[in-house]
Amino acid sequence: MNPKFSCSYYDDEQMPLLRATPFGTQFDDVVKNGFRVDPIEFLVYSAFDEQKDHPGWRTFKELKRTAAASIDRFRNYFDIGGDTVMARFKGANQVPNDITEDAGVAGSLVLMNEVCGLHEADWQRIPWGVRKSLDYRIASTGQAFVEVEAKGTIVAGDKKEIYAHKAGIVSKKTEQRELSGRSDLLVGVIAAYPFETAELAHCYLVDPPPEDLGVDPWKYKLLARLYFYWRNLRWLAGPVLAGDLLNRIKIIDRVTDFRRLAKKELTGGRKELAGTSDSVDRPRTRTWLGANVVGDMFPIGPREFCYVGFDTAVFDTVRRQDFEEILTFRAKSQVSDKEGLSVEAFLLNDDLQRYGMISQGNTKEKQGTGVRKMLHGRSCAMPSGKVVGFFS
């Protein structure tokens, strides 16, 4: 069973403000019924603060070296394997502030995806032009911006920290709303996690202050998604295709008549891609989940492996450059529905060497730089097309 969150409007003042938005019905629905999240997806969102353009997170090779520490650190403080997400400890002396903040971001973004029909690619930061000041807690529905102020806290009967977070969110609301006059969706989410109580993790909804972004929401959503796919696919796609995609993103960003580029297919590196059609040989150094998910498997400990891959439909969608198709894309991969998933993984010797695993387990034919090994576990297929799994 996936962990469940309950949800409520913070108070009677916040309720009509959020009900008056275009997503008022969806807010009422999550308040009435709560929502569930795949624990792997929640773990991915907890690492959002780590996914910045600094050493250790810029390339897939760096990610493999830093992922284990990030995953283990979060798991040490939060239990995501039960009927809800629970804190293992309470108090500033027991849980580092950044870990609590990461839990707040994860709960908030999962909730807003549920309400607004967004997914991981929509929260991607765009690191140039006027957008340098924006971050991944701002997304676009294509018609309006969704701005989220995320707070995280741990509770054990005492709700004082929740009150403090609410005061901080709304302190300048009235003044800023009068100056802005914007109609975008503005939501503060306080994600409160239980410690040694029978309560569910709970999201409190608050109406926070707006930001004047000065960007067209439709164009921003397109750029956010394209940049997300460039940053995440460049290690699977060849350098020519990745370079062509980055150049196209920069052109769209700079010109006003960018819509003329719709359906102008990216042609560079057509045969570089890892298996987007039957005519392309599948690289022997990749790990496939089923017929349509390709990626890499790497160890994050002596007995645990992490898989990161993508549905190959993403590659074809990005190459076609049909903007409407990109904006509405939601992957249909079902690999996360399988418990006890078995996969023949390709593992690099360099990765195995870090954990002294070169000669361990049931390995198959050696392929120069790596070996093949049968692994078992489960994966989560996210709507963005990314597939993440944990195996042993």
ZATINU-351387 format. One record per residue (C-alpha): residue number from 1; residue in three letters; chain; x negated, y, z. Coordinates in Angstrom, 3 decimals. Each point is the difference from the previous one (the first is absolute). Example, Ala and Ser with C-alpha at 12.3 -4.5 7.8 and 13.67 -1.06 7.14 Angstrom:
BEGIN
PT num residu chaine       c1       c2       c3
PT   1    ALA      A  -12.300   -4.500    7.800
PT   2    SER      A   -1.370    3.440   -0.660
***
This chain:
BEGIN
PT num residu chaine       c1       c2       c3
PT   1    MET      A    0.000    0.000    0.000
PT   2    ASN      A   -1.363    3.422   -0.935
PT   3    PRO      A   -0.393    2.547    2.842
PT   4    LYS      A    3.070    2.181    0.541
PT   5    PHE      A    0.233    3.721    0.794
PT   6    SER      A    3.004    1.757    1.443
PT   7    CYS      A    0.630    3.627   -0.893
PT   8    SER      A    1.928    3.035    1.244
PT   9    TYR      A    0.404    3.712   -0.539
PT  10    TYR      A   -2.007    1.686    2.710
PT  11    ASP      A    3.037    1.960    1.224
PT  12    ASP      A    3.291    1.533   -1.117
PT  13    GLU      A   -1.822    3.053   -1.371
PT  14    GLN      A   -2.115   -2.066   -2.415
PT  15    MET      A    2.809   -2.288   -1.197
PT  16    PRO      A    2.008    2.478   -2.150
PT  17    LEU      A   -3.165    1.469   -1.517
PT  18    LEU      A   -1.155   -3.381   -1.296
PT  19    ARG      A    3.491   -1.153   -0.938
PT  20    ALA      A    0.297    3.082   -2.219
PT  21    THR      A   -2.943   -1.129   -2.174
PT  22    PRO      A    0.477   -2.052   -3.200
PT  23    PHE      A   -0.986   -3.060    2.072
PT  24    GLY      A    2.516    0.496    2.809
PT  25    THR      A    1.712   -3.350   -0.710
PT  26    GLN      A   -3.341   -1.830    0.078
PT  27    PHE      A   -0.939    1.639    3.294
PT  28    ASP      A    3.314   -1.094    1.504
PT  29    ASP      A   -0.647   -3.521   -1.260
PT  30    VAL      A   -3.417   -0.376    1.657
PT  31    VAL      A    1.354    1.568    3.194
PT  32    LYS      A    2.828   -2.554    0.029
PT  33    ASN      A   -1.924   -3.088   -1.099
PT  34    GLY      A   -3.694    0.695    0.537
PT  35    PHE      A   -2.468   -1.438   -2.498
PT  36    ARG      A   -2.575   -2.760   -0.298
PT  37    VAL      A   -3.503    0.062   -1.438
PT  38    ASP      A   -2.344   -2.695   -1.192
PT  39    PRO      A   -2.862   -0.137    2.546
PT  40    ILE      A   -2.624    0.019   -2.766
PT  41    GLU      A    1.587    3.088   -1.573
PT  42    PHE      A    0.054    1.702    3.407
PT  43    LEU      A   -3.697   -0.813    0.456
PT  44    VAL      A   -0.767    1.513   -3.424
PT  45    TYR      A    1.781    3.225    0.963
PT  46    SER      A   -1.849    0.129    3.321
PT  47    ALA      A   -3.233    0.348   -1.995
PT  48    PHE      A    1.203    3.008   -2.021
PT  49    ASP      A   -2.060    2.427    2.065
PT  50    GLU      A   -3.087   -2.027   -0.932
PT  51    GLN      A    0.622    0.137   -3.744
PT  52    LYS      A   -1.742    3.286   -0.690
PT  53    ASP      A   -2.782    0.969   -2.350
PT  54    HIS      A   -2.923   -0.541    2.339
PT  55    PRO      A   -2.745   -2.619    0.270
PT  56    GLY      A    1.362   -3.422    0.878
PT  57    TRP      A    3.287    0.409   -1.857
PT  58    ARG      A   -0.886    1.313   -3.468
PT  59    THR      A   -0.556   -3.325   -1.757
PT  60    PHE      A    1.335   -3.516    0.322
PT  61    LYS      A   -3.450   -1.193    1.019
PT  62    GLU      A    0.023    2.463    2.910
PT  63    LEU      A    3.577   -0.958    0.893
PT  64    LYS      A   -1.004   -3.633    0.423
PT  65    ARG      A   -2.626    1.036    2.545
PT  66    THR      A    2.253    2.312    2.017
PT  67    ALA      A    3.387   -1.768   -0.187
PT  68    ALA      A   -0.792   -2.595    2.657
PT  69    ALA      A   -0.870    2.606    2.629
PT  70    SER      A    3.101    2.070   -0.785
PT  71    ILE      A    2.365   -2.995    0.069
PT  72    ASP      A   -1.471   -1.472    3.173
PT  73    ARG      A    0.045    3.368    1.757
PT  74    PHE      A    3.699    0.551   -0.666
PT  75    ARG      A    0.936   -3.586    0.915
PT  76    ASN      A   -1.850    0.368    3.293
PT  77    TYR      A    2.473    2.691    1.079
PT  78    PHE      A    3.278   -0.930   -1.749
PT  79    ASP      A    1.778   -3.342   -0.379
PT  80    ILE      A    1.781   -0.196   -3.372
PT  81    GLY      A    0.817   -3.704    0.103
PT  82    GLY      A    3.230    0.013    1.999
PT  83    ASP      A    3.551    1.274   -0.400
PT  84    THR      A   -1.243    3.583    0.315
PT  85    VAL      A   -3.295    1.901    0.043
PT  86    MET      A   -1.311    0.218    3.572
PT  87    ALA      A   -2.942    1.704    1.673
PT  88    ARG      A   -2.403   -2.261    1.851
PT  89    PHE      A   -1.033    2.831    2.353
PT  90    LYS      A    1.286    3.405    1.072
PT  91    GLY      A   -1.623    3.316    0.776
PT  92    ALA      A   -2.685    2.247   -1.480
PT  93    ASN      A   -2.683   -1.895    1.889
PT  94    GLN      A    1.191   -3.317   -1.452
PT  95    VAL      A    0.883    0.838   -3.624
PT  96    PRO      A   -2.044    2.474   -2.088
PT  97    ASN      A    2.058    2.925   -1.292
PT  98    ASP      A   -0.846   -0.726   -3.635
PT  99    ILE      A    1.375   -3.544    0.292
PT 100    THR      A    3.279    1.307    1.434
PT 101    GLU      A    0.123    2.563   -2.815
PT 102    ASP      A   -0.562   -2.752   -2.571
PT 103    ALA      A    2.951   -1.917    1.452
PT 104    GLY      A    2.074    3.181   -0.244
PT 105    VAL      A   -0.910    0.463   -3.670
PT 106    ALA      A    0.803   -3.646   -0.790
PT 107    GLY      A    3.426    0.082    1.640
PT 108    SER      A    0.863    3.378   -1.520
PT 109    LEU      A   -0.938   -0.815   -3.586
PT 110    VAL      A    1.693   -3.407    0.057
PT 111    LEU      A    3.170    1.706    1.254
PT 112    MET      A   -0.103    2.719   -2.664
PT 113    ASN      A   -0.562   -2.597   -2.724
PT 114    GLU      A    3.179   -1.717    1.214
PT 115    VAL      A    1.978    3.253    0.006
PT 116    CYS      A   -1.264    1.598   -3.215
PT 117    GLY      A   -0.831   -2.969   -2.217
PT 118    LEU      A   -3.696    0.907   -0.071
PT 119    HIS      A   -3.038   -2.270    0.149
PT 120    GLU      A   -3.705    0.072    0.756
PT 121    ALA      A   -1.016    1.690   -3.271
PT 122    ASP      A    2.203    3.027    0.750
PT 123    TRP      A   -2.007    0.992    3.073
PT 124    GLN      A   -3.296    0.199   -1.898
PT 125    ARG      A   -2.049    3.129    0.529
PT 126    ILE      A   -1.048    1.854   -3.173
PT 127    PRO      A   -3.504    1.407    0.656
PT 128    TRP      A   -0.316    2.939   -2.393
PT 129    GLY      A    1.616    3.229   -1.150
PT 130    VAL      A    2.529    1.661    2.283
PT 131    ARG      A    0.711   -3.363    1.596
PT 132    LYS      A   -3.194   -0.155    2.043
PT 133    SER      A    1.955    1.182    3.043
PT 134    LEU      A    2.625   -2.740   -0.314
PT 135    ASP      A   -0.232   -3.496    1.442
PT 136    TYR      A    1.777   -3.337   -0.307
PT 137    ARG      A    2.712    0.946    2.505
PT 138    ILE      A    1.531    2.048   -2.787
PT 139    ALA      A    1.725   -1.918   -2.784
PT 140    SER      A    2.499    0.828   -2.721
PT 141    THR      A    3.250   -1.618   -1.055
PT 142    GLY      A   -0.401    1.641   -3.409
PT 143    GLN      A    2.630    2.625    0.845
PT 144    ALA      A   -1.256    1.242    3.376
PT 145    PHE      A   -2.856   -0.453    2.428
PT 146    VAL      A    0.117   -2.222    3.065
PT 147    GLU      A   -2.135    1.408    2.789
PT 148    VAL      A   -0.635   -2.163    3.040
PT 149    GLU      A   -1.565    1.015    3.286
PT 150    ALA      A   -0.905   -3.296    1.663
PT 151    LYS      A   -0.569   -0.500    3.712
PT 152    GLY      A   -0.756   -3.181    1.876
PT 153    THR      A    0.349   -0.810    3.681
PT 154    ILE      A    0.135   -2.964    2.378
PT 155    VAL      A    2.817   -0.204    2.526
PT 156    ALA      A    0.730   -2.150    3.045
PT 157    GLY      A    3.191    1.587    1.267
PT 158    ASP      A   -1.539    3.506    0.201
PT 159    LYS      A    1.077    2.232   -2.928
PT 160    LYS      A   -1.985    3.145    0.906
PT 161    GLU      A   -2.368   -0.330   -2.962
PT 162    ILE      A    2.973   -0.234   -2.371
PT 163    TYR      A    1.326    3.327    1.289
PT 164    ALA      A   -3.419    1.595   -0.466
PT 165    HIS      A   -0.267   -1.241   -3.589
PT 166    LYS      A    3.464    1.336   -0.813
PT 167    ALA      A   -0.853    3.446    1.392
PT 168    GLY      A   -3.141    0.122   -2.120
PT 169    ILE      A    1.865   -0.917   -3.178
PT 170    VAL      A    2.784    2.598    0.277
PT 171    SER      A   -1.799    2.902    1.692
PT 172    LYS      A   -0.288    2.073   -3.196
PT 173    LYS      A    2.882   -1.537   -1.920
PT 174    THR      A    2.367    2.978   -0.075
PT 175    GLU      A   -2.596    2.596   -0.962
PT 176    GLN      A   -1.546   -2.118   -2.768
PT 177    ARG      A    3.350   -1.095   -1.425
PT 178    GLU      A    1.123    3.635   -0.281
PT 179    LEU      A   -3.211    0.918   -1.817
PT 180    SER      A    0.129   -2.971   -2.343
PT 181    GLY      A    3.642   -0.372   -0.948
PT 182    ARG      A   -0.900   -3.428   -1.415
PT 183    SER      A    2.476   -2.864   -0.311
PT 184    ASP      A   -2.524   -2.848    0.064
PT 185    LEU      A    0.351   -2.917    2.390
PT 186    LEU      A   -1.826    0.853    3.215
PT 187    VAL      A   -0.242   -2.772    2.564
PT 188    GLY      A   -1.914   -0.475    3.213
PT 189    VAL      A   -0.285   -3.592    1.183
PT 190    ILE      A   -1.092   -0.969    3.504
PT 191    ALA      A   -0.821   -3.716   -0.054
PT 192    ALA      A    0.161   -1.302    3.583
PT 193    TYR      A   -1.460   -3.435    0.709
PT 194    PRO      A    0.974   -2.039    3.081
PT 195    PHE      A   -2.449   -1.349    2.547
PT 196    GLU      A    1.121   -2.830    2.299
PT 197    THR      A    3.693    0.713   -0.635
PT 198    ALA      A    2.730   -1.770   -1.942
PT 199    GLU      A    0.643    3.067   -2.182
PT 200    LEU      A   -0.484    0.133   -3.757
PT 201    ALA      A   -2.492    2.384   -1.545
PT 202    HIS      A    2.068    3.133   -0.600
PT 203    CYS      A   -0.126    2.921   -2.447
PT 204    TYR      A    1.421    3.354    1.104
PT 205    LEU      A    1.049    2.300   -2.868
PT 206    VAL      A   -0.708    3.718    0.294
PT 207    ASP      A    0.533    2.928   -2.405
PT 208    PRO      A   -3.483    1.608   -0.295
PT 209    PRO      A   -1.411    3.159   -1.639
PT 210    PRO      A   -0.528    0.110   -3.780
PT 211    GLU      A   -3.050    0.722   -2.131
PT 212    ASP      A    0.076    2.021   -3.223
PT 213    LEU      A   -1.828   -2.291   -2.419
PT 214    GLY      A    0.351    2.039   -3.178
PT 215    VAL      A   -0.073   -3.128   -2.191
PT 216    ASP      A    2.609   -1.564   -2.281
PT 217    PRO      A    1.304   -3.127    1.827
PT 218    TRP      A    0.352   -2.069   -3.203
PT 219    LYS      A   -3.564    0.708   -1.086
PT 220    TYR      A   -1.334   -0.576    3.497
PT 221    LYS      A    1.617   -3.424    0.250
PT 222    LEU      A   -1.430   -0.993   -3.384
PT 223    LEU      A   -3.505    1.156    0.952
PT 224    ALA      A    0.182   -1.653    3.407
PT 225    ARG      A    0.907   -3.360   -1.496
PT 226    LEU      A   -2.559    0.182   -2.808
PT 227    TYR      A   -2.766    0.966    2.394
PT 228    PHE      A    0.983   -2.779    2.402
PT 229    TYR      A   -0.278   -2.542   -2.805
PT 230    TRP      A   -3.302    1.409   -1.246
PT 231    ARG      A   -1.527   -0.110    3.482
PT 232    ASN      A    1.280   -3.494    0.713
PT 233    LEU      A   -0.421   -1.649   -3.415
PT 234    ARG      A   -3.412    1.260   -1.076
PT 235    TRP      A   -1.712   -3.000    1.626
PT 236    LEU      A    2.239   -2.402   -1.975
PT 237    ALA      A    0.125    1.918   -3.285
PT 238    GLY      A   -3.100    0.673   -2.089
PT 239    PRO      A   -1.811    3.355    0.135
PT 240    VAL      A    1.301    1.192   -3.384
PT 241    LEU      A    3.652   -0.511    0.871
PT 242    ALA      A   -0.484    1.504    3.474
PT 243    GLY      A   -1.800    2.980   -1.521
PT 244    ASP      A    2.765    0.541   -2.548
PT 245    LEU      A    2.628   -0.052    2.743
PT 246    LEU      A   -1.901    2.532    2.112
PT 247    ASN      A   -0.410    2.323   -2.991
PT 248    ARG      A    3.729   -0.245   -0.742
PT 249    ILE      A    0.825    0.850    3.633
PT 250    LYS      A   -2.185    3.121   -0.131
PT 251    ILE      A    1.596    1.156   -3.238
PT 252    ILE      A    3.515   -0.460    1.396
PT 253    ASP      A   -1.062    1.937    3.084
PT 254    ARG      A   -1.375    2.958   -1.965
PT 255    VAL      A    2.496    0.581   -2.814
PT 256    THR      A    3.557    1.291    0.147
PT 257    ASP      A    1.329   -1.972   -2.984
PT 258    PHE      A   -1.126   -3.324    1.482
PT 259    ARG      A    3.234   -1.775   -1.027
PT 260    ARG      A   -1.262   -0.178   -3.590
PT 261    LEU      A   -2.445   -2.647    1.220
PT 262    ALA      A    2.810   -2.393    0.952
PT 263    LYS      A   -0.294   -3.390   -1.746
PT 264    LYS      A   -3.441    0.866   -1.405
PT 265    GLU      A   -1.586   -3.321    0.868
PT 266    LEU      A   -3.454   -0.252    1.525
PT 267    THR      A   -2.050   -1.845   -2.612
PT 268    GLY      A   -3.479   -0.132    1.554
PT 269    GLY      A   -1.206   -3.281    1.417
PT 270    ARG      A    2.950   -1.989   -1.358
PT 271    LYS      A   -1.716   -3.351    0.573
PT 272    GLU      A   -1.704    0.906    3.260
PT 273    LEU      A    2.985   -0.599    2.210
PT 274    ALA      A    0.303   -3.097    2.160
PT 275    GLY      A    2.797   -1.988   -1.591
PT 276    THR      A    2.875    2.240   -1.038
PT 277    SER      A    0.944   -2.223   -2.924
PT 278    ASP      A   -0.302   -3.589   -1.123
PT 279    SER      A   -2.643    1.006   -2.539
PT 280    VAL      A   -2.443    1.120    2.686
PT 281    ASP      A   -2.053   -2.683    1.720
PT 282    ARG      A    0.355    0.035    3.754
PT 283    PRO      A   -3.301    0.922    1.633
PT 284    ARG      A   -1.332   -2.936    1.983
PT 285    THR      A   -1.207    2.312    2.796
PT 286    ARG      A    3.503    1.227    0.922
PT 287    THR      A    2.584   -1.647    2.253
PT 288    TRP      A    3.511   -0.432   -1.383
PT 289    LEU      A    3.177   -0.385    2.050
PT 290    GLY      A    2.421   -1.695   -2.325
PT 291    ALA      A    0.036    1.090   -3.638
PT 292    ASN      A    0.163    3.778    0.327
PT 293    VAL      A   -1.996    1.207    3.006
PT 294    VAL      A   -3.750    0.511   -0.378
PT 295    GLY      A   -2.476    1.225    2.593
PT 296    ASP      A   -2.877   -0.820    2.298
PT 297    MET      A   -0.299   -2.087    3.164
PT 298    PHE      A   -2.634    0.842    2.596
PT 299    PRO      A   -0.770   -1.043    3.588
PT 300    ILE      A    0.830    2.306    2.910
PT 301    GLY      A   -1.244   -2.422    2.633
PT 302    PRO      A   -1.465   -3.494    0.387
PT 303    ARG      A    3.420   -1.629   -0.544
PT 304    GLU      A    2.193    2.644   -1.619
PT 305    PHE      A    0.181    1.363   -3.529
PT 306    CYS      A    1.770    3.031   -1.441
PT 307    TYR      A    1.482    0.153   -3.487
PT 308    VAL      A    0.598    3.248   -1.904
PT 309    GLY      A    1.469   -0.157   -3.466
PT 310    PHE      A    2.587    1.439   -2.390
PT 311    ASP      A    2.884   -1.237   -2.074
PT 312    THR      A   -1.222    0.124   -3.606
PT 313    ALA      A    3.203    1.852   -0.971
PT 314    VAL      A   -1.626    3.057    1.568
PT 315    PHE      A   -2.801   -0.005   -2.546
PT 316    ASP      A    2.341   -0.139   -2.958
PT 317    THR      A    2.199    2.737    1.479
PT 318    VAL      A   -2.971    2.298    0.569
PT 319    ARG      A   -1.402   -0.638   -3.485
PT 320    ARG      A    3.315    0.746   -1.764
PT 321    GLN      A    0.222    3.443    1.675
PT 322    ASP      A    3.787    0.038   -0.136
PT 323    PHE      A    0.482    2.581    2.739
PT 324    GLU      A    3.553   -1.050    0.885
PT 325    GLU      A   -1.127   -3.616    0.284
PT 326    ILE      A   -2.861    1.032    2.293
PT 327    LEU      A    2.273    2.105    2.214
PT 328    THR      A    2.549   -2.795    0.441
PT 329    PHE      A   -2.433   -2.931    0.221
PT 330    ARG      A    0.621   -2.522    2.769
PT 331    ALA      A   -1.799   -3.332   -0.206
PT 332    LYS      A    2.055   -3.198    0.022
PT 333    SER      A   -2.701   -2.409    1.198
PT 334    GLN      A    1.346   -2.611    2.435
PT 335    VAL      A   -3.265   -1.313    1.433
PT 336    SER      A    0.822    1.353    3.467
PT 337    ASP      A    3.054   -2.275    0.209
PT 338    LYS      A   -2.215   -3.077    0.251
PT 339    GLU      A   -1.097   -1.202    3.419
PT 340    GLY      A   -3.016   -2.268    0.024
PT 341    LEU      A   -1.257    1.304   -3.344
PT 342    SER      A   -2.991   -1.937   -1.382
PT 343    VAL      A   -2.458    1.569   -2.404
PT 344    GLU      A   -3.259   -0.949   -1.660
PT 345    ALA      A   -2.079    3.088    0.770
PT 346    PHE      A   -3.247    1.194   -1.490
PT 347    LEU      A   -2.364    1.260    2.710
PT 348    LEU      A   -3.237    1.874   -0.544
PT 349    ASN      A   -3.069   -1.504    1.624
PT 350    ASP      A   -1.041    3.456    1.227
PT 351    ASP      A    3.313    0.350    1.871
PT 352    LEU      A   -0.232   -3.486    1.486
PT 353    GLN      A   -3.585    0.562    1.076
PT 354    ARG      A    1.041    2.794    2.370
PT 355    TYR      A    1.854   -2.561    2.104
PT 356    GLY      A   -2.309   -2.984   -0.561
PT 357    MET      A    2.693   -1.783   -2.041
PT 358    ILE      A   -1.908   -1.021   -3.129
PT 359    SER      A    0.259   -3.756    0.574
PT 360    GLN      A    3.232   -0.148    2.009
PT 361    GLY      A    3.313   -1.544   -1.009
PT 362    ASN      A    1.344   -1.640   -3.108
PT 363    THR      A   -1.829    1.777   -2.815
PT 364    LYS      A    0.257   -0.847   -3.670
PT 365    GLU      A   -2.328    0.653   -2.930
PT 366    LYS      A   -2.585    2.743    0.493
PT 367    GLN      A    0.198    2.854   -2.471
PT 368    GLY      A   -3.293    1.828    0.279
PT 369    THR      A    0.751    2.751    2.505
PT 370    GLY      A    2.801   -1.772    1.866
PT 371    VAL      A    2.040   -3.101    0.769
PT 372    ARG      A    3.628   -1.099   -0.161
PT 373    LYS      A    1.797   -1.011    3.193
PT 374    MET      A    3.561   -1.093    0.830
PT 375    LEU      A    1.563    2.386    2.533
PT 376    HIS      A    3.414    0.112    1.692
PT 377    GLY      A    2.009    2.943    1.353
PT 378    ARG      A    2.633    2.542   -1.020
PT 379    SER      A    0.134    3.217   -1.978
PT 380    CYS      A    2.139    3.096   -0.283
PT 381    ALA      A    1.028    1.389   -3.401
PT 382    MET      A    0.504    3.739    0.379
PT 383    PRO      A    2.293    1.976   -2.355
PT 384    SER      A   -3.015    1.903   -1.354
PT 385    GLY      A   -1.263   -3.250   -1.510
PT 386    LYS      A   -2.749   -0.481    2.547
PT 387    VAL      A   -0.167   -3.434    1.597
PT 388    VAL      A   -1.794   -0.470    3.331
PT 389    GLY      A   -0.408   -3.300    1.815
PT 390    PHE      A   -1.808   -1.713    2.841
PT 391    PHE      A   -1.322   -3.540   -0.402
PT 392    SER      A   -2.116   -2.568    1.835
***
